[in-house]
């Protein structure tokens, strides 16, 4: 299954379709999800329950999430790697550690952003995701742009088929 790319509506016209770079910064914090700035790089994530791809009887709950990475700093930054920690309601943890995002390694000049959409399957009706992007400056300096914890929650708690355990803070 391949993640779906979501172009930003104000994409610069002379860019290739594979580049999803725009010039806007987010105007407000999401009501849910995650919004974190690390060394001038803002990572905003909005999760959505994907009911059409979920099957509670098979303990399969699918969640989509939209990510926007914006360089609000004064120095360019390129995304090299991603790391996700995915925890379901039973405390089971899966990690994803890989290069780039959706096959891309966005290089963001100050004021630019990159958006994409992907998905995550878990075995319970709710869970969490958190992680970071490994970023690199032109001088070779690397840093981790944090993705703070956000919740994956199905719209209907009656879909639950598991005994929920308390999540650590």
N, C-alpha and C positions, 0 to 999 in steps of 0.2 A: 504494500500500500504506500503510495507516494503522497507526501503532504501537498496541499493545494496552496499555491501562491496567490496572495490577494494584493493587487496593485493599489497604490494610494491614488485617490482621485485627482490630485494635482501634480502627478508625475511630470517631470520636465519632458516636453515633447520630443526632443532630439536624442533621448536615451533609448537604448535597446529595450525590448520588452522584458528581458531577463533582469534588468536593473530596476529596482523598486525604490528609487531615491526621491525624496521630496525636500522642500525647503521649510516646512512648517514644524514648529515645536508643539507638543500637546498643550491644549488650552486648559484642561482641567484634569484632576486626578480621577481615576476610575472609581465607581461606587463599590466595585468588587474587583478582585484580581490583585495585581501587584504593580507598583510604580516606585522605582528606586533609581537614584542617581549615584554613580561611582566615578570619581575623577572626570566629571563632565559628561559622562555617557548615561543617558536615561534609558532604562528598560521598562516598558509598560506591557503587561500581559493581561488579556481578558479571556477567561475560560467560558465555555458554553457546553451544556449537556447535549449530546448528539443522540437523541431518542431513536431516530431512524436506523442507526447502526448499533443500537444496544439491544441485548437480549437478557433481561434479568433472570429468566429461567435457566439460562446457561451461565449465569454469573459473569456476564460480559457487559460492562458499562463503558461506553465510548464518550470521550470528551474532546472537543475541539478547543484550540486556543489560538488567539491572534497576538502576535508580538510586534512591537514597534521599538526599534533601537534608534535613539536620536543622539547625535553628538551636539551637546549644548556647550561644550568647552571651546578652547581656543586652538587646540591641536588636533590634527587628524588622528583617527583610530581605525584599525582594521580588525574585524572579527576573525579569529583563527579557529577556535574550538568552542564546543558547548558541553556543559555538564548539567544533567538533570537528576534530581533525587525525587522519586515518585513513591508515595506512601499510601497504601489503601487503609480502609477503616479498621482492618484487623492488625495493622502494624507491619504488614509485609512491605519490604522496601525493594524497589528496582531502580537501577541507575542506568543512565544513558550518557556515554562519553564518546564524543566523536568530533570530526573535523567539520568546520563550517556549519551552515544552516541551510536546509533545502538545496544542497549542492552549491551554495554560494559562499563567498568570503567577502562580505561587504566592506569596502574601504570608505569611511565616512569623513568627509571634510567638515569643518565647523559649520553648524547649521543644517547639515543633511541628516536624513533618516532612512531606515530600511524597514520594511514591513513584510511579514509573512504569516502564513497560517499552517498549523500542523495539528496533530491529534495524539491522543494517549488513551490506550485501553487499560482499565483496571477491573478487578474482580468484585468490587463492592460498590454500593450506590454513592459513596463519597470517598474522597481522599485528598491528598495535597501534593503540590509540586513546588520545588524550589531548586535553585542552582546558580550557575554563573556562566558568563561568556568569557573566554580568554581573549583579551584584546592586545593589540600591539601598536605602539607609537612609531612614527618614522625613524626615530633614533634607536629602535630595537627594544625599548623599554616595554615590558609586558605587565598587564594588570588584569584582575578578575572583576568584571562588571557584574555586580550582584543581581540576582533575580530572587526577591524575597518571596516567602511562602505565600501561596494562594490556594484556594479551595476548589476542588472539583466536586460539584454537588448535583445529583439528579433532581429534576423538578418535582418528582413525586416520591416522598420517603416511603410510601407503601410498596415501592419496588424493591425495598431492601430484602435481601435473602440471607443476611449474615448477622451475627451478634457483634455489635459495635464495641470497640475498646476505646478508652480515652487516649487522645493523641498528646504526645509530649509537647510542651510549649517551646 
